């Protein structure tokens, strides 16, 4: 929960527009209460039975993630992965290279 509190601090200070926080499902209720008490938009996605991803931040960013559907991160298209990486503030050039790699892997799967 300390890491979640730090992520909330960074969001409120404007360092991030969107945060992806992975945590134990056991602490989900507490995390949701903390986000709601801070009036922060969020979206929960199950990773495993014991783990969840919580996306939180600007309403616009949450709406984009909602448009991706109820998919696991490894099921995102290269384009969705790229958009998510940019919204999370990852290095742009690294995201461009990741997109190219993912797109080439996808094309290679079509050929095989």
C-alpha positions as CSV (number, residue, x, y, z in Angstrom):
1,X,0.0,0.0,0.0
2,X,3.0,2.3,0.4
3,X,3.7,2.1,-3.3
4,X,0.1,2.8,-4.1
5,X,0.2,5.9,-1.9
6,X,3.4,7.0,-3.7
7,X,1.7,6.5,-7.1
8,X,-1.3,8.6,-5.9
9,X,1.1,11.3,-4.7
10,X,2.8,11.4,-8.1
11,X,-0.5,11.5,-9.9
12,X,-1.8,14.4,-7.7
13,X,1.5,16.3,-8.3
14,X,1.1,16.0,-12.0
15,X,4.0,13.7,-12.6
16,X,1.8,11.1,-14.2
17,X,-1.5,11.2,-16.1
18,X,-2.0,7.4,-15.8
19,X,-0.6,4.9,-13.3
20,X,-0.6,1.1,-13.7
21,X,-0.4,-0.5,-10.2
22,X,-0.2,-4.3,-9.8
23,X,-1.1,-5.6,-6.4
24,X,-2.5,-8.6,-4.5
25,X,-6.2,-9.0,-4.8
26,X,-6.4,-9.3,-1.0
27,X,-5.7,-5.5,-0.8
28,X,-8.1,-4.4,-3.6
29,X,-10.9,-3.2,-1.3
30,X,-8.5,-0.9,0.6
31,X,-6.9,0.4,-2.7
32,X,-10.3,1.2,-4.2
33,X,-11.4,3.0,-1.0
34,X,-8.2,5.1,-1.1
35,X,-8.7,6.0,-4.8
36,X,-12.3,6.8,-4.3
37,X,-11.6,9.0,-1.2
38,X,-9.1,10.9,-3.4
39,X,-11.7,11.2,-6.2
40,X,-9.4,9.5,-8.7
41,X,-10.8,7.5,-11.7
42,X,-9.7,3.9,-11.8
43,X,-10.2,0.6,-13.6
44,X,-9.4,-2.8,-12.2
45,X,-8.3,-5.8,-14.4
46,X,-7.7,-9.2,-13.0
47,X,-4.2,-10.6,-13.8
48,X,-4.5,-13.9,-11.9
49,X,-6.8,-15.1,-9.1
50,X,-4.4,-13.5,-6.6
51,X,-3.3,-10.4,-8.5
52,X,-4.9,-7.4,-10.1
53,X,-3.9,-4.4,-12.2
54,X,-5.3,-1.1,-11.2
55,X,-5.2,1.7,-13.8
56,X,-5.8,5.1,-12.3
57,X,-5.5,8.7,-13.2
58,X,-7.1,11.1,-15.6
59,X,-10.6,10.3,-16.8
60,X,-9.5,10.5,-20.4
61,X,-6.8,7.9,-20.0
62,X,-9.1,5.6,-18.1
63,X,-11.7,5.9,-21.0
64,X,-9.0,4.9,-23.5
65,X,-8.2,1.8,-21.5
66,X,-11.9,1.0,-21.2
67,X,-12.1,1.1,-25.1
68,X,-9.5,-1.6,-25.3
69,X,-12.0,-4.0,-23.7
70,X,-11.5,-6.5,-20.9
71,X,-8.2,-7.9,-22.2
72,X,-5.1,-8.9,-20.4
73,X,-2.0,-6.7,-21.1
74,X,-0.4,-9.5,-23.2
75,X,-3.5,-9.6,-25.4
76,X,-3.2,-5.9,-26.4
77,X,-2.6,-5.2,-30.1
78,X,0.7,-3.5,-30.9
79,X,-1.2,-0.3,-31.3
80,X,-2.9,-0.6,-27.9
81,X,0.4,-1.5,-26.2
82,X,2.0,1.6,-27.8
83,X,-0.8,3.9,-26.6
84,X,-0.7,2.5,-23.1
85,X,3.1,2.9,-22.9
86,X,2.9,6.5,-24.0
87,X,0.1,7.3,-21.5
88,X,2.1,5.7,-18.7
89,X,5.0,8.0,-19.6
90,X,7.4,5.4,-20.9
91,X,10.3,6.6,-23.1
92,X,8.9,7.4,-26.6
93,X,11.7,5.9,-28.6
94,X,11.6,2.7,-26.6
95,X,7.9,2.6,-27.2
96,X,8.4,3.1,-30.9
97,X,11.0,0.2,-31.0
98,X,8.6,-2.0,-28.9
99,X,5.8,-1.3,-31.3
100,X,7.9,-2.2,-34.3
101,X,9.0,-5.4,-32.7
102,X,5.5,-6.4,-31.6
103,X,4.2,-5.6,-35.1
104,X,6.9,-7.6,-36.8
105,X,6.2,-10.6,-34.5
106,X,2.5,-10.3,-35.3
107,X,3.2,-10.3,-39.0
108,X,5.6,-13.3,-38.7
109,X,2.8,-15.2,-37.0
110,X,0.5,-14.6,-39.9
111,X,3.1,-15.9,-42.4
112,X,4.0,-19.0,-40.4
